[in-house]
Amino acid sequence: MADMQTGGLPQQEITRIEFLNAVFEKTKPSPIVARVLTAKAGTYPKDSVLLALKWAEETENAPLIALLQTDLAEQFSPADDKTEVARNLIFAGASNIESPTTAAYLFQLGKKYIDKGLEKNPKNVDLMNALIVYQSEYLNAPMQFLGTLKSALSADSSNLETHFIHLNLLKKSQQWPKALKKCEKLISLQPQNPRWLFEMSEVFGFMGDSVNAKVYLNLAVKTQKSVQ
């Protein structure tokens, strides 16, 4: 396929119809849902869009949920901040990499909202976190996401989500010593959260250190029981 980068996602612009065809390749929507999704924006009242959203939620169709939430925000709350809209689109894209057309459309649409939001507030860490995911998962551009990561941590050095995204990137690139340091940072920021101890155990396991992997696994289980 033309215009593809290393990550295997289409880089050419994906249309809404192409996105919908990909989403409904296996599961067909009801007629009313199909009409709402393919109609010109603003054609249907809010109740109809909410009905389509309910169907998407009941069928656990995450890409469609993100799109319909965007439609609702655009049509009925145009003046509101769109940070959550951008994040929903980007994270839905990252969760649907196995469907390249679906993921590419969500990433592309989400990036437009990221750009608008950062233009208004360049220090919006929530948007910068979404941008890191876009740059790493869609563009596969390490230099870009490392720059955004640096900016995000400069704006809020204690942001758990930023550190967690960085941890996942380090794990993905198998930078285990750096991943351990990132786990230590997360544990220091949130010592009562067993999630970071489980992460530490997993990293030690990938490194072949079964002793420390077991130590942190036991700590994680103990911490989990104490907070329940």
Summary of the structure (lengths in Angstrom):
residues: 228
radius of gyration: 20.0
end to end distance: 50.1
largest distance: 61.6
contacts: 678
relative contact order: 0.07
helix: 71%
strand: 1%
